[in-house]
Amino acid sequence: MYNMGKSITALSLLPWLLSMVVMIVRAEDPYLFFDWKVTYGTRSPLGVPQQVVLINGEFPGPNLNTTTNNNIVVNVFNHLDEPLLFHWSGIQQRKNSWQDGTPGTMCPILPGTNYTYRFQVKDQIGSYFYFPTTGFLRAAGGYGGLRVNSRLLIPVPFADPEDDYTVLVGDWYQDSHTALRKRLDNGKSLARPDGVLMNGRQGKVGDAKEEPLFTMKPGKTYRYRICNVGMKNSINFRFQGHIMKLVEIEGSHTAQNDYDSLDIHLGQCYSVLVTADKDPKDYYMIASTRFTKYHLQATGIVRYEGGKGAPSTALPEAPVGWAWSLNQFRSLRWNLTASAARPNPQGSYHYGQINITRTIKLATTAGTVDGKLRYAINGHSHTDADTPLKLLEYYQVANKEFKYDVIKDEPPSNIDSLEKFTTGPNVLNGTFRNFVEIIFENHEKSIQSFHLNGYSFFPVAIEVGEWTPEKRKNYNLLDAVSRYTVQVYPKSWAAIMLTFDNAGMWQLRNESPERAYLGQQMYVSVLSPERSLRDEYNLPDNSLLCGVVKNLPKPPPYSI
């Protein structure tokens, strides 16, 4: 310290130190606080009264409107008659799988109690949603939109829209979630859904009394964030009479291509710009099922301010077949020059130049266990442990309820003729900071969609047939869109690449709730060998404890 002609005492430094503390406190990222009262209620989304899950009386639940690096605090009061957890789909929970809201990471919020989630939307932007993960509650609702806006200082590759709208679409059942769950527990698949919803409504073409979902001012441009929160089917989304300019997918800015319609598979979110440049009147948004023998659809009205005229009942048709959908996937490109959550361009991360350290090949199949339907990955059908896997691992008692690596990195050679599946928790050991390649092979006749919690990844290829190492020559190693879901077409494969750089316990699941419930999911354990706070947070003080760890002494905390 400079000598300023007199001695400097600790007391004389006190005002300076206090000012520094104030500066640090003020520099902390903003906090957003939410109180959620979760209850049952009666609504008629398909015209018939049924029980749904409400959040603060809303169906769907409230939109969470956040900005990069915001700290989110959600106090959830469970007024249901069964345990409850919420998952924040696509939020990476950096170093913090404690808040991920899956049965493998958290003890559930019991009826009549509450729990406060605390997490940060760290270094993310984009379109996401949340939903309940326990007891098949997702079939009753409890889902809502979650957007992460860019910070003001970070440039966005398009002009600010006049407004920003969330559109939650997906197929829906009239049966209660308990009836659907009972059917699955009895070893039966779910029948075809009863309809499709758009923001909790089915809509009716030609209904003169129907109120609009959204309004637009003539000449202005609007952002629409469209997520498939459904149960079974891919959805095709169209905007009557208007072109959609794609700008973002699941947290990444994209090349800005124009589309007449978009296939949005289970769990996926797309963000488009729509300009109100047509005759000022009403228009329909249409969401309809894809790749099915039946046709289900929902519609919602968008109204031009000051416009007159009902929407045309002649609706644009969806494309046919999945070759069109595969071509759509191949048209999606990462915007290499745009910034995402940080000032540096997205394309400054050259994933295609990193050496692969491990290849994990996962094959999906359907079969039976004790005469009941189950779904499996590499011949193993996941069941949840009595104690969350992450807690078992943290308390160093994992061997009491599960074993690591019950499946290999390659499916069995007789995967299509296995007489029976093995069951139990399915936990894969992932090496911290390894760059891996994961191959999804769909051996079934229906399209699948997969999601990995805690990460975004690069889907570098989707092709028909079975994967072999020679297929790597077809990979997109330059501008694949970094995202958190990938679809796998029937009798096809998909390849993704990522770095296991986020320590924690992370669920990898089929986005079909039926398939995940009946075993087509697993967890990836990524442990930092340092047990350091630089890599992973300690167990939160308010964490709920259950199962075999409930009365155990807390392990020593991670150090810096």
Secondary structure, DSSP 4 states (H G I P E B T S, - for coil): ----SS---HHHHHHHHHHHHHHHHHHSPPEEEEEEEEEEEEE-TTSS-EEEEEETTBSSPPPEEEETT-EEEEEEEE-SSS-B-EEEET---TT-GGGS-STTT---B-TT-EEEEEEE-TT--EEEEEEE-STTGGGGB--EEEEEEPPTTS--SSPPPS-EEEEEEEEE-SS-HHHHHHHHHTT------SEEEETTB---TT-TTPPPSEEE-TT-EEEEEEEE--SS--EEEEETT--EEEEEETTEEB---EESEEEE-TT-EEEEEEE--S-SSEEEEEEEE-SSSS--EEEEEEEETT---PPPS-PPPPP-SHHHHHHHHHH--B-TTSB-SSSSBGGGS-GGGSPP-EEEEEEEEEEEETTEEEEEETTEEE---SS-HHHHHHTT-GGGT--B-SS-SS--TTGGG-S--EEE--EEEEETT-EEEEEEEE-SSS-EEEEETT--BEEEEEEES---GGGGGG---S-PPPBSEEEE-TTEEEEEEEE--S-EEEEEEESSHHHHHTT-EEEEEEE-TT-BTTT-PPPPTT----GGGTTSPPPPPPB-
